[in-house]
Amino acid sequence: MALGCLALALGTSPGWAATTLSPEAAKPVTKETFKAPLRELPTPYTPDAMRLVPSAAKPGDKPVDTAFGAYQRGQYTTAFREATKRIAADSKDAAAMTLLGELYNQGLGIKQDPVKAAEWYRLAAAQGDVHAMASLGLMSIDGRGGAKDMKAGRQWLEKAADKGDTTAAYNLALILLGSGTEPDQVRAAKLFHKAADGEIGAAQHDLGVLYLQGRGVPKDPSQAAEWFRRAADNGDLAGEVEFAILLFNGTGLPKDEARAARYFLHAAARGNAIAQNRAARLFVVGRGVQKSLVEAAAWNLAAAAQGLSDPWLDDNLKGLKPDERARAEALAAERANVK
């Protein structure tokens, strides 16, 4: 989930004025923008996670988590069976409880049952499992598996964040940011920092926005650029576009139009309408890329197909020859995966 993308102009001359963006894309990042639904990250297991069974096969052996291994391979029925066996052997196996909660939560290998998911998460949370706490927080806020309870959800997220869970820190930051009060803004920024240090791309993007606006942190375009770059490195599309904009304008870091163009084109190829629009403008005037009206028209069509129109581009591309327009339409259709 991207929490907004600043619709900044790509320069100051009339030809580079801000485009006519769709209502959502044109909206500046404000506290209202941050009121998007919480990031759905209830899963406590990641490819790099380590889960150990209570005992090894023999002294000195490294324990192997067969339940988690089955979960990773998509063998959910086996994961359910192995986790159940582990709890039968050890009634305080919090990791196995959390795994059962996740299986019930998503309906993997068994019938989806949010109530049972919440029950297992609560048992695991009672044993101190931070992932279960974070999942309970999201479920309470969503009203899944029980009555909707924002206060209880926030308390669970607080507990998980205090114990170092970065996704809980991220979601809690979103809640705090929505209050609009200065103390909450400052704390939200600190929580975003925690999540950003955990390499959550969306948190890195949002932290960059705060530094760009000076909300909860001192205004610092250099810090904003660095966090946008890290967000882009982690695959966050909004961060990639924001970094390209700052790089093109030389805001917070040295201006580099060619490098900015590469970021715009990469984001455009991933389907971001704003990046497609910016790429089209670059190709019209040949800034950072070799001038090509066919490429410009293709990216303009791709952006327009997503609701982002640009009269300036339309005006500058109206002189295309029929064969050039046909080539542009073919490119746009290919990039939009239109069959």
C-alpha positions as a Markdown table, in Angstrom:
| # | Residue | x | y | z |
|---|---|---|---|---|
| 1 | Met | 0.0 | 0.0 | 0.0 |
| 2 | Ala | 1.4 | 3.3 | -1.0 |
| 3 | Leu | 0.2 | 6.2 | 1.1 |
| 4 | Gly | 0.2 | 8.8 | -1.6 |
| 5 | Cys | 2.6 | 10.3 | -4.0 |
| 6 | Leu | 3.5 | 14.0 | -4.2 |
| 7 | Ala | 2.4 | 15.5 | -7.5 |
| 8 | Leu | 5.4 | 17.7 | -7.9 |
| 9 | Ala | 6.2 | 19.5 | -11.2 |
| 10 | Leu | 9.3 | 18.5 | -13.1 |
| 11 | Gly | 10.7 | 22.0 | -13.4 |
| 12 | Thr | 9.7 | 25.7 | -13.5 |
| 13 | Ser | 9.3 | 26.5 | -17.2 |
| 14 | Pro | 5.8 | 26.6 | -18.6 |
| 15 | Gly | 6.3 | 23.4 | -20.5 |
| 16 | Trp | 7.0 | 21.6 | -17.2 |
| 17 | Ala | 4.1 | 22.8 | -15.2 |
| 18 | Ala | 2.3 | 20.3 | -13.1 |
| 19 | Thr | 0.1 | 18.0 | -15.1 |
| 20 | Thr | -3.6 | 17.5 | -14.7 |
| 21 | Leu | -3.6 | 14.5 | -12.5 |
| 22 | Ser | -6.4 | 12.2 | -11.4 |
| 23 | Pro | -7.9 | 13.4 | -8.1 |
| 24 | Glu | -6.1 | 10.7 | -6.0 |
| 25 | Ala | -2.7 | 11.2 | -7.7 |
| 26 | Ala | -2.9 | 15.0 | -7.4 |
| 27 | Lys | -3.8 | 15.0 | -3.8 |
| 28 | Pro | -1.0 | 16.3 | -1.6 |
| 29 | Val | 0.2 | 14.1 | 1.2 |
| 30 | Thr | -1.7 | 15.3 | 4.3 |
| 31 | Lys | -2.9 | 13.6 | 7.5 |
| 32 | Glu | -6.1 | 12.7 | 5.6 |
| 33 | Thr | -4.0 | 10.8 | 3.0 |
| 34 | Phe | -2.5 | 8.8 | 5.8 |
| 35 | Lys | -5.9 | 7.5 | 6.8 |
| 36 | Ala | -5.7 | 4.7 | 4.3 |
| 37 | Pro | -6.5 | 1.3 | 5.7 |
| 38 | Leu | -3.8 | -0.2 | 7.8 |
| 39 | Arg | -1.2 | -2.2 | 6.0 |
| 40 | Glu | -2.4 | -5.8 | 5.9 |
| 41 | Leu | 0.6 | -7.6 | 7.3 |
| 42 | Pro | -0.7 | -10.2 | 9.8 |
| 43 | Thr | 1.6 | -12.9 | 8.7 |
| 44 | Pro | 4.3 | -13.5 | 11.3 |
| 45 | Tyr | 6.4 | -15.7 | 9.0 |
| 46 | Thr | 8.8 | -14.4 | 6.4 |
| 47 | Pro | 11.4 | -16.2 | 4.2 |
| 48 | Asp | 14.2 | -15.2 | 6.6 |
| 49 | Ala | 12.3 | -16.1 | 9.8 |
| 50 | Met | 13.8 | -18.8 | 12.0 |
| 51 | Arg | 11.4 | -21.1 | 13.9 |
| 52 | Leu | 12.7 | -23.9 | 16.1 |
| 53 | Val | 10.9 | -26.9 | 17.5 |
| 54 | Pro | 11.2 | -27.4 | 21.3 |
| 55 | Ser | 13.8 | -30.2 | 21.1 |
| 56 | Ala | 16.3 | -31.6 | 18.6 |
| 57 | Ala | 16.3 | -35.2 | 17.3 |
| 58 | Lys | 19.5 | -35.8 | 19.3 |
| 59 | Pro | 21.9 | -33.8 | 21.5 |
| 60 | Gly | 23.8 | -31.2 | 19.5 |
| 61 | Asp | 21.5 | -31.3 | 16.4 |
| 62 | Lys | 20.0 | -28.0 | 15.3 |
| 63 | Pro | 16.3 | -28.3 | 15.6 |
| 64 | Val | 14.3 | -28.3 | 12.4 |
| 65 | Asp | 10.9 | -26.5 | 12.3 |
| 66 | Thr | 8.9 | -28.9 | 10.2 |
| 67 | Ala | 5.7 | -26.9 | 10.7 |
| 68 | Phe | 7.1 | -23.7 | 9.5 |
| 69 | Gly | 9.0 | -25.5 | 6.7 |
| 70 | Ala | 5.7 | -27.0 | 5.5 |
| 71 | Tyr | 4.1 | -23.5 | 5.7 |
| 72 | Gln | 6.8 | -22.0 | 3.5 |
| 73 | Arg | 6.4 | -24.8 | 0.9 |
| 74 | Gly | 2.6 | -24.2 | 0.8 |
| 75 | Gln | 1.9 | -27.5 | 2.4 |
| 76 | Tyr | -0.7 | -26.0 | 4.8 |
| 77 | Thr | -2.4 | -29.3 | 5.9 |
| 78 | Thr | 1.0 | -30.6 | 7.0 |
| 79 | Ala | 1.8 | -27.3 | 8.7 |
| 80 | Phe | -1.5 | -27.6 | 10.6 |
| 81 | Arg | -0.8 | -31.2 | 11.6 |
| 82 | Glu | 2.8 | -30.5 | 12.7 |
| 83 | Ala | 1.8 | -27.4 | 14.7 |
| 84 | Thr | -1.0 | -29.2 | 16.4 |
| 85 | Lys | 1.5 | -32.0 | 17.4 |
| 86 | Arg | 3.9 | -29.5 | 18.8 |
| 87 | Ile | 1.2 | -27.9 | 21.0 |
| 88 | Ala | 0.2 | -31.3 | 22.2 |
| 89 | Ala | 3.8 | -31.9 | 23.3 |
| 90 | Asp | 4.3 | -28.4 | 24.7 |
| 91 | Ser | 1.2 | -26.4 | 25.7 |
| 92 | Lys | 3.3 | -23.2 | 25.7 |
| 93 | Asp | 4.7 | -23.4 | 22.2 |
| 94 | Ala | 3.8 | -19.8 | 21.1 |
| 95 | Ala | 5.2 | -20.1 | 17.6 |
| 96 | Ala | 3.1 | -23.1 | 16.8 |
| 97 | Met | 0.0 | -21.3 | 18.3 |
| 98 | Thr | 0.7 | -18.3 | 16.1 |
| 99 | Leu | 1.1 | -20.5 | 13.0 |
| 100 | Leu | -2.3 | -22.1 | 13.7 |
| 101 | Gly | -3.8 | -18.6 | 14.1 |
| 102 | Glu | -2.4 | -17.7 | 10.8 |
| 103 | Leu | -3.7 | -20.8 | 9.1 |
| 104 | Tyr | -7.2 | -20.1 | 10.5 |
| 105 | Asn | -6.9 | -16.4 | 9.7 |
| 106 | Gln | -6.2 | -16.9 | 6.0 |
| 107 | Gly | -8.0 | -20.2 | 5.6 |
| 108 | Leu | -4.9 | -22.1 | 4.5 |
| 109 | Gly | -5.3 | -25.9 | 4.5 |
| 110 | Ile | -8.4 | -25.5 | 6.7 |
| 111 | Lys | -11.7 | -23.6 | 6.6 |
| 112 | Gln | -11.1 | -19.9 | 7.3 |
| 113 | Asp | -12.3 | -19.1 | 10.8 |
| 114 | Pro | -11.3 | -15.6 | 12.2 |
| 115 | Val | -12.8 | -16.5 | 15.6 |
| 116 | Lys | -10.5 | -19.5 | 16.0 |
| 117 | Ala | -7.6 | -17.5 | 14.6 |
| 118 | Ala | -8.1 | -14.8 | 17.3 |
| 119 | Glu | -8.3 | -17.5 | 20.0 |
| 120 | Trp | -4.9 | -19.0 | 18.9 |
| 121 | Tyr | -3.4 | -15.5 | 18.6 |
| 122 | Arg | -4.5 | -14.7 | 22.1 |
| 123 | Leu | -3.0 | -17.9 | 23.5 |
| 124 | Ala | 0.3 | -17.1 | 21.7 |
| 125 | Ala | 0.2 | -13.5 | 22.8 |
| 126 | Ala | -0.2 | -14.6 | 26.4 |
| 127 | Gln | 3.1 | -16.4 | 26.0 |
| 128 | Gly | 4.7 | -13.2 | 24.7 |
| 129 | Asp | 4.7 | -13.8 | 21.0 |
| 130 | Val | 4.9 | -10.3 | 19.3 |
| 131 | His | 3.7 | -11.5 | 15.9 |
| 132 | Ala | 0.5 | -12.8 | 17.5 |
| 133 | Met | 0.1 | -9.4 | 19.3 |
| 134 | Ala | 0.5 | -7.5 | 16.0 |
| 135 | Ser | -2.1 | -9.8 | 14.3 |
| 136 | Leu | -4.5 | -9.3 | 17.2 |
| 137 | Gly | -4.1 | -5.6 | 16.9 |
| 138 | Leu | -5.1 | -5.6 | 13.2 |
| 139 | Met | -8.0 | -8.0 | 13.8 |
| 140 | Ser | -9.4 | -5.9 | 16.6 |
| 141 | Ile | -9.2 | -2.8 | 14.5 |
| 142 | Asp | -10.9 | -4.5 | 11.5 |
| 143 | Gly | -13.5 | -6.3 | 13.7 |
| 144 | Arg | -12.4 | -9.6 | 12.5 |
| 145 | Gly | -12.8 | -12.6 | 14.8 |
| 146 | Gly | -14.7 | -10.4 | 17.3 |
| 147 | Ala | -16.1 | -7.0 | 17.9 |
| 148 | Lys | -14.4 | -4.0 | 16.3 |
| 149 | Asp | -12.3 | -2.3 | 19.0 |
| 150 | Met | -10.0 | 0.4 | 18.0 |
| 151 | Lys | -8.7 | 0.9 | 21.6 |
| 152 | Ala | -7.9 | -2.7 | 22.1 |
| 153 | Gly | -6.3 | -2.9 | 18.7 |
| 154 | Arg | -4.1 | 0.0 | 19.4 |
| 155 | Gln | -3.0 | -1.5 | 22.7 |
| 156 | Trp | -2.0 | -4.7 | 21.0 |
| 157 | Leu | 0.0 | -2.8 | 18.4 |
| 158 | Glu | 1.6 | -0.8 | 21.2 |
| 159 | Lys | 2.7 | -4.0 | 23.0 |
| 160 | Ala | 4.1 | -5.5 | 19.8 |
| 161 | Ala | 5.9 | -2.4 | 18.7 |
| 162 | Asp | 7.4 | -2.0 | 22.2 |
| 163 | Lys | 8.8 | -5.5 | 21.8 |
| 164 | Gly | 10.4 | -4.7 | 18.4 |
| 165 | Asp | 7.8 | -5.7 | 15.9 |
| 166 | Thr | 8.4 | -3.4 | 12.9 |
| 167 | Thr | 5.0 | -4.0 | 11.1 |
| 168 | Ala | 3.2 | -3.2 | 14.3 |
| 169 | Ala | 5.3 | 0.0 | 14.7 |
| 170 | Tyr | 4.3 | 1.0 | 11.1 |
| 171 | Asn | 0.6 | 0.5 | 11.6 |
| 172 | Leu | 0.7 | 2.3 | 15.0 |
| 173 | Ala | 2.4 | 5.2 | 13.3 |
| 174 | Leu | -0.4 | 5.4 | 10.8 |
| 175 | Ile | -2.9 | 5.6 | 13.6 |
| 176 | Leu | -1.0 | 8.3 | 15.4 |
| 177 | Leu | -0.4 | 10.3 | 12.3 |
| 178 | Gly | -4.1 | 10.5 | 11.7 |
| 179 | Ser | -4.7 | 12.3 | 15.0 |
| 180 | Gly | -3.1 | 15.5 | 13.8 |
| 181 | Thr | -1.6 | 16.5 | 17.2 |
| 182 | Glu | 2.0 | 17.5 | 17.3 |
| 183 | Pro | 3.0 | 14.9 | 20.0 |
| 184 | Asp | 1.4 | 12.1 | 18.0 |
| 185 | Gln | 3.2 | 13.4 | 14.9 |
| 186 | Val | 6.6 | 13.2 | 16.6 |
| 187 | Arg | 5.9 | 9.7 | 18.0 |
| 188 | Ala | 4.6 | 8.6 | 14.6 |
| 189 | Ala | 7.9 | 9.7 | 13.0 |
| 190 | Lys | 9.9 | 7.7 | 15.6 |
| 191 | Leu | 7.8 | 4.6 | 14.9 |
| 192 | Phe | 8.2 | 5.1 | 11.1 |
| 193 | His | 11.9 | 5.2 | 11.8 |
| 194 | Lys | 11.7 | 1.9 | 13.6 |
| 195 | Ala | 9.8 | 0.3 | 10.8 |
| 196 | Ala | 12.0 | 2.0 | 8.1 |
| 197 | Asp | 15.1 | 0.6 | 9.8 |
| 198 | Gly | 13.4 | -2.8 | 9.5 |
| 199 | Glu | 13.5 | -2.2 | 5.8 |
| 200 | Ile | 9.7 | -1.9 | 5.3 |
| 201 | Gly | 9.6 | 0.1 | 2.0 |
| 202 | Ala | 6.2 | 1.7 | 2.7 |
| 203 | Ala | 7.5 | 3.0 | 6.0 |
| 204 | Gln | 10.6 | 4.4 | 4.3 |
| 205 | His | 8.5 | 6.2 | 1.8 |
| 206 | Asp | 6.2 | 7.7 | 4.5 |
| 207 | Leu | 9.2 | 8.8 | 6.6 |
| 208 | Gly | 10.5 | 10.5 | 3.5 |
| 209 | Val | 7.2 | 12.4 | 3.1 |
| 210 | Leu | 7.5 | 13.5 | 6.8 |
| 211 | Tyr | 11.0 | 14.8 | 6.2 |
| 212 | Leu | 9.9 | 16.6 | 3.0 |
| 213 | Gln | 7.0 | 18.3 | 4.8 |
| 214 | Gly | 8.7 | 18.7 | 8.2 |
| 215 | Arg | 6.0 | 16.8 | 10.1 |
| 216 | Gly | 7.1 | 15.2 | 13.4 |
| 217 | Val | 10.7 | 15.8 | 12.2 |
| 218 | Pro | 12.7 | 18.8 | 11.1 |
| 219 | Lys | 12.2 | 19.6 | 7.4 |
| 220 | Asp | 15.1 | 18.0 | 5.6 |
| 221 | Pro | 15.0 | 17.3 | 1.8 |
| 222 | Ser | 18.3 | 15.4 | 2.0 |
| 223 | Gln | 16.9 | 13.0 | 4.5 |
| 224 | Ala | 13.7 | 12.7 | 2.5 |
| 225 | Ala | 15.7 | 11.8 | -0.6 |
| 226 | Glu | 17.7 | 9.2 | 1.2 |
| 227 | Trp | 14.6 | 7.5 | 2.6 |
| 228 | Phe | 12.8 | 7.6 | -0.8 |
| 229 | Arg | 15.9 | 6.0 | -2.3 |
| 230 | Arg | 15.9 | 3.2 | 0.3 |
| 231 | Ala | 12.1 | 2.7 | -0.3 |
| 232 | Ala | 12.8 | 2.4 | -4.0 |
| 233 | Asp | 15.6 | -0.1 | -3.3 |
| 234 | Asn | 13.0 | -2.1 | -1.3 |
| 235 | Gly | 10.6 | -2.1 | -4.2 |
| 236 | Asp | 8.2 | 0.6 | -3.0 |
| 237 | Leu | 6.7 | 2.1 | -6.1 |
| 238 | Ala | 5.7 | 5.4 | -4.5 |
| 239 | Gly | 9.2 | 5.8 | -3.0 |
| 240 | Glu | 10.7 | 5.2 | -6.4 |
| 241 | Val | 8.6 | 8.0 | -8.0 |
| 242 | Glu | 9.3 | 10.4 | -5.2 |
| 243 | Phe | 13.0 | 9.8 | -5.4 |
| 244 | Ala | 13.0 | 10.3 | -9.2 |
| 245 | Ile | 11.2 | 13.7 | -8.7 |
| 246 | Leu | 13.7 | 14.9 | -6.2 |
| 247 | Leu | 16.6 | 13.7 | -8.3 |
| 248 | Phe | 15.2 | 15.4 | -11.4 |
| 249 | Asn | 14.7 | 18.7 | -9.6 |
| 250 | Gly | 17.9 | 18.5 | -7.5 |
| 251 | Thr | 16.0 | 18.7 | -4.3 |
| 252 | Gly | 17.9 | 17.2 | -1.4 |
| 253 | Leu | 20.6 | 15.7 | -3.6 |
| 254 | Pro | 22.6 | 16.7 | -6.8 |
| 255 | Lys | 20.4 | 17.1 | -9.9 |
| 256 | Asp | 20.8 | 14.2 | -12.3 |
| 257 | Glu | 18.2 | 14.1 | -15.1 |
| 258 | Ala | 19.5 | 11.0 | -16.7 |
| 259 | Arg | 19.5 | 9.0 | -13.5 |
| 260 | Ala | 16.0 | 10.3 | -12.7 |
| 261 | Ala | 14.8 | 9.2 | -16.1 |
| 262 | Arg | 15.9 | 5.7 | -15.4 |
| 263 | Tyr | 13.9 | 5.7 | -12.1 |
| 264 | Phe | 10.9 | 7.1 | -13.9 |
| 265 | Leu | 11.1 | 4.5 | -16.6 |
| 266 | His | 11.5 | 1.7 | -14.2 |
| 267 | Ala | 8.4 | 2.8 | -12.2 |
| 268 | Ala | 6.5 | 3.4 | -15.4 |
| 269 | Ala | 7.2 | -0.1 | -16.6 |
| 270 | Arg | 5.8 | -1.3 | -13.2 |
| 271 | Gly | 2.6 | 0.5 | -14.0 |
| 272 | Asn | 2.8 | 3.7 | -12.1 |
| 273 | Ala | 0.7 | 6.3 | -13.9 |
| 274 | Ile | 2.6 | 9.4 | -12.6 |
| 275 | Ala | 5.9 | 7.8 | -13.7 |
| 276 | Gln | 4.4 | 7.1 | -17.1 |
| 277 | Asn | 3.3 | 10.7 | -17.4 |
| 278 | Arg | 6.7 | 12.0 | -16.4 |
| 279 | Ala | 8.4 | 9.6 | -18.8 |
| 280 | Ala | 6.2 | 10.9 | -21.6 |
| 281 | Arg | 7.2 | 14.5 | -20.8 |
| 282 | Leu | 10.9 | 13.5 | -20.8 |
| 283 | Phe | 10.6 | 11.9 | -24.2 |
| 284 | Val | 8.8 | 15.0 | -25.7 |
| 285 | Val | 11.7 | 17.4 | -24.8 |
| 286 | Gly | 14.6 | 14.9 | -24.6 |
| 287 | Arg | 15.7 | 15.5 | -21.0 |
| 288 | Gly | 17.5 | 12.6 | -19.5 |
| 289 | Val | 16.5 | 10.5 | -22.5 |
| 290 | Gln | 16.8 | 10.7 | -26.3 |
| 291 | Lys | 13.8 | 12.6 | -27.7 |
| 292 | Ser | 11.2 | 10.3 | -29.1 |
| 293 | Leu | 7.6 | 11.4 | -29.7 |
| 294 | Val | 6.5 | 7.8 | -30.3 |
| 295 | Glu | 7.8 | 6.8 | -26.9 |
| 296 | Ala | 6.2 | 9.9 | -25.4 |
| 297 | Ala | 2.9 | 9.0 | -27.0 |
| 298 | Ala | 3.1 | 5.4 | -25.8 |
| 299 | Trp | 3.7 | 6.4 | -22.2 |
| 300 | Asn | 1.0 | 9.1 | -22.4 |
| 301 | Leu | -1.5 | 6.6 | -23.6 |
| 302 | Ala | -0.5 | 4.2 | -20.8 |
| 303 | Ala | -1.0 | 6.9 | -18.2 |
| 304 | Ala | -4.3 | 8.1 | -19.8 |
| 305 | Ala | -5.6 | 4.5 | -19.6 |
| 306 | Gln | -5.3 | 4.8 | -15.9 |
| 307 | Gly | -7.2 | 8.1 | -15.7 |
| 308 | Leu | -4.2 | 10.5 | -15.7 |
| 309 | Ser | -4.7 | 12.9 | -18.6 |
| 310 | Asp | -2.3 | 15.7 | -19.6 |
| 311 | Pro | -3.5 | 18.4 | -22.1 |
| 312 | Trp | 0.1 | 19.7 | -22.4 |
| 313 | Leu | 1.2 | 16.3 | -23.7 |
| 314 | Asp | -1.8 | 15.9 | -25.9 |
| 315 | Asp | -1.1 | 19.2 | -27.5 |
| 316 | Asn | 2.6 | 18.4 | -28.1 |
| 317 | Leu | 1.8 | 15.0 | -29.6 |
| 318 | Lys | -1.1 | 16.0 | -31.9 |
| 319 | Gly | 1.3 | 16.2 | -34.9 |
| 320 | Leu | 2.2 | 12.5 | -34.9 |
| 321 | Lys | 1.9 | 10.7 | -38.2 |
| 322 | Pro | -0.6 | 7.9 | -38.5 |
| 323 | Asp | 2.1 | 5.2 | -38.6 |
| 324 | Glu | 3.8 | 6.8 | -35.6 |
| 325 | Arg | 0.6 | 6.9 | -33.6 |
| 326 | Ala | -0.1 | 3.2 | -34.6 |
| 327 | Arg | 3.4 | 2.3 | -33.2 |
| 328 | Ala | 2.7 | 4.2 | -30.0 |
| 329 | Glu | -0.7 | 2.5 | -29.5 |
| 330 | Ala | 0.9 | -0.9 | -30.0 |
| 331 | Leu | 3.6 | 0.0 | -27.4 |
| 332 | Ala | 1.0 | 1.3 | -25.0 |
| 333 | Ala | -1.1 | -1.9 | -25.4 |
| 334 | Glu | 1.9 | -4.1 | -24.8 |
| 335 | Arg | 2.9 | -2.1 | -21.7 |
| 336 | Ala | -0.6 | -2.3 | -20.3 |
| 337 | Asn | -0.7 | -6.0 | -21.0 |
| 338 | Val | -3.7 | -5.5 | -23.2 |
| 339 | Lys | -4.3 | -8.6 | -25.4 |
